[in-house]
């Protein structure tokens, strides 16, 4: 079984202290405007905080342009610095890197060109959105900097994305644009001209998830995990899903509940206390799971 990864914003925060969702959302607040959304932000789902910010701004100014807000986000994340962990992931034996990040940290770390390699044209969603870097592919499943309209933040866009993703996954066998995994094609990424998505990779491969909090509003990811668990229960040849649960200090009730839920959904949870820092966790994660052992 091939190994692929799903990596979130945690890898950026190793070298970018301001690369938190809280800072990104605060940047959408015009100077002098007080937003209720920013109160108790850490206890709110970020997708709904975004909706709260957008609607509050619209109530003050009917001309508020959501596209401009997303362009602001794109400008913020475009300046994020990549680090050696980005480079090591790209230098590993993993062919498919699935990421929720909008920036090009993985691609830039290779110091190579990273052209579009989208398998279908998309203007808003990212079922087929990827970049090529040599023989590897980086899937920007929540959008990318150079196409700000694809940046997935609000609940409305998450819902539309899930609708498109599920339609693709459950298309009839006769459909020319349906999932090759569903059709029984397990070598879809080795046959030129085959249209497939990150979901096919997620279902087929052993997936290691790291640096990703998996907020419950990321309904596309929770659906993908659930869908994979259902396929496993039906006896289909899906890969494993391994969640690297990194935490600092005492584990709260919410984190324990998340672990319990994941295990029911056939996810192997690997907890690790990172009180001494996240860099050792990234080092062990890459060395132990992605890098081929030396002879």
Secondary structure by P-SEA (a helix, b strand, c coil): ccccccccccccccccccccaaaaaaaacccccccccccccccccaaaaaaaaaaaaaaacccccaaaaaaaaaaaaccccccaaaaaaaaccccccccccccaaaaaaacccccccccccccccccccccccccbbbbcccccccccccccccaaaaaaaaaaaaaaaacccccccccccccccccccccccccccaaaaaaccbbbbccccccccaaaaaaaaaaaaaaaaaccbbbbbbbbccccccccaaaaaaaaaaaaaccbbbbbbccccaaaaaaaaaaaccccccc
